Amino acid sequence: MITFHVERFADVYAEMYPLLVEHYDEISQHKEQGIPLDPQAEVYQAREDSGNLLMVIARDSGRVIGYFVAIIAPALHYKSCLTCSPDIFYVQQEYRRGGAAMGMFQFVEAELRRRGVKAWMVGSKVAHDVTKLFGHLGFAPFEEIHVKWLGD
């Protein structure tokens, strides 16, 4: 049975790290640029300590199978607008067709509403498009972000 929980970074980071590696290996364009996975755990911990980090963990029989991580803070241009800005989300491949992602995002939405968030931003990589899922969840396109790699 798949369950979703808000969990503390310090409590779950070591357990979810292998999934971060799996995520990096599967879709990271940073990897293609020779940039290694090297999370700033101390920054995540500081953001959690300040109350700005949201970590929703998906579990199957207690085992981590997905995560949604975001920063919740007032928008820089609109201080009265508590905003959820994306960091990273992932669901293991074998759970993607069974509704785990949909359930996780619905859980996140309920938590954001509980916290008084007014704007929830999400992103979809062009090479790994999940805009269909976002459409089913009621998201509308808002902004398109472009990248230019400035490596060696």
N, C-alpha and C positions, 0 to 999 in steps of 0.2 A: 504494500500500500504506500502510495506516494503522499508525503506530508510536506508542509511548508512552515518555516519558522523564522522569526527574526532572531538572529544570533549575534553574539559579540565576536568581533574580529579576533581577539586574543584567544577565545575559546575554540574557534573553528579553523583558524588559518592553517595550522599544520595538517589538519585533516583534509582541507580542500585543496592544498597545494598540488597534489598529483593531478587534480582536475584542471588546475591552471596550466600545468605542463601539457596536458592532453589538448586543451583549448589552443594554446600557443602552437603546438605541432600541427593541429588541423587547419587553422585559418589565419595565423598571424602573417601579415604583410611586413611587419617589422623583421620577422625571421628571414624573409626573402631579401631583406636589406642588410643582413648580417648583424642585426641588433638582438642581443640575447634577452631572454626573459629574466628580469631582475627587479621584482617588485620592491617598492619602498615601504616595507612593513612598518617602519617607524612613523611614516606619514599617515598611513591608514590608522595606526593606533592613536596618533594625535587627533585625527579627525573624529574618531570614535569618542575619545576623551572629551572633545569639545561638543559632542552631541550632533555632529553633522554627517556621520556615516550611517548608511542603511545597508545592512547585509541580510538578504533573505536567502535561506538555504533550503534547497529541495532535497528530500531524503526518501530512499526506498528501503524499508525495513532497517532504518537507522544509518544507512550508508549514503554519503553525499553523492548526489547525481546531477546537481545543478546549483546555480547561484545567480543572484542579481545583486549588484553592488552599485550604489549611487551616493551622491553627495546631496544633502538637503540643507539649503540655506536661502536666505533672502536673495533675490536677484540683485546684481550690482546696480542696475539701472532702475529697479523698481523695488525698493526695500520693503514695501508692504506685500510683495508677492513671494511667498515662500515657494521655492522652486526645487524640484528634484532633477538633478543633472546626472546623466548617465556616466558610469565608469565602465562597467563590464557585466555581461551576462552570458550564461552558457548552460546548455542542457546536453548531457551525454547523448550520442547519436541514437542508441537503442531506445531512448525514451521520447524522441521527437515526434513520433507519429501517434503516441498515445495520449496526447493532451497535456503532458507535463508542463510545457512552456506556457500554454494557455492558462493552466491552473496557477502557475507561479506568478504570471503577470496579474491575474485577478487578485491573488493574495497581496501582491505589492500594492495594487490600487487601493484595496481596502485599508492597508496600513498607511498609505499616503493620505487618504481621506481622514483617517483617525488623527493624524498628526497636523492636519490643517493645511496641507500642501495645496497650492492653487494651480501651479503649472508643472506638468510632468513631461520632460523631454526624453526621447529615446532615439537611438540611431541604428541604422542598418548598413552594413558594409555592402558596397556595390558587388563585390565578388562573392558574397555570401548573403544574398538578399532575403530578408524576413519581413518585407513590407506587407505581404499578404497577411501574416499573423497580426501585425500592427493594425491593419485595416479592420480585421475581425474584432479587435479590442477597442475600436473606436478612435484610433489616432488618425490625424490628418497630416499630410506633408506640411512642413513649416519652414525648414531651412535645409539647404544642401551644402555640405562641407566638402572641400577639395583639399588634396594633399600634394605637395611637391617635395620629393625626397632630396635633401641637400647633402647627401653623403659624399665620400671622397671623389 
